[in-house]
Amino acid sequence: MNKQVLIEVIEHLDKFHSEYKGGNDYTMDDFLGYLNTQRPSKDIEMRKVGGDQAQHLDTVRQESNSDVAILVTLLFRYAKGYIKKALQDSIIQTADEFAFLITLITFESLTKTELISKQVMEKTSGVEVIKRLVGQGLIHEFSDLTDKRSVRVSITDKGKMEVMKVLPEMSKVSRIVVGDLAPSEITTLSYLMKKLDFYHNDIFMNNKNASLDELLK
């Protein structure tokens, strides 16, 4: 065995362990995703989004940072279009409704506030989604026995059946969204997206009302 390679792997694992925000709850895929980010990146040809004058904006922005923000937004819009196709024959109308239901399948029940927070949504928008799902008979709400101020929600049998019906179509969406990425690239992207999720979820839960300047600090 090449001892130098083994030493480097251990050093990378030690660094990964210290940086990983999810504690000890990581997998080999997470570690492989981290390793791939340590390799020099290759320039990739990108389609042009801005006009000819876009270069003048470089004086007020860092291009790589802006590219990430723009591309994440575009990817969300692509995925939203595919999800719309997946739900076209379902009483589940939106990606948000599906996300609420798939989350409730994994819990016996949640308070409305807990469910909305897990979806990283503003309270007003989340309440509207819950109201639609209750009206469709996909979830039901009831008083919290320990906290009279809270209302809990759980998925109904009808909701479970509807989720199971659309899961094959949503699985197709998942395969389409990753496009022509190689398995190692999917692993790397998954690792990076999880890392960003940990970062931004902390802001959402604990510093939601901070200004941009405060967040940058």
KAFEN-V507237 format. One line per field, one symbol per residue. burial: I if it has 24 or more other ideal C-beta (glycine too) atoms within 12 Angstrom, else O. A space follows every 50 residues. Layout:
# KAFEN-V507237
burial->???
This chain:
# KAFEN-V507237
burial->OOOOOOOOOOOIOOOIOOOOOOOOOIOOOIIIIIOIIOOOOOOOOOOOOO OOOOOOOOOOOOOOOOOOOOOOOOOOOOIOOIIIOIIOOIOIIIIIIIII IIIIIOOOIIIIOIIIOIIOIOOOOIOOIIOIIIOIOIIOIOOOOOOOOO IIIIIOOOIOOIIOOIOOIIOOIOOOIOOOOOOOOOIIIIIOIIIOOOOO OOOOOOOOOOOOOOOOO
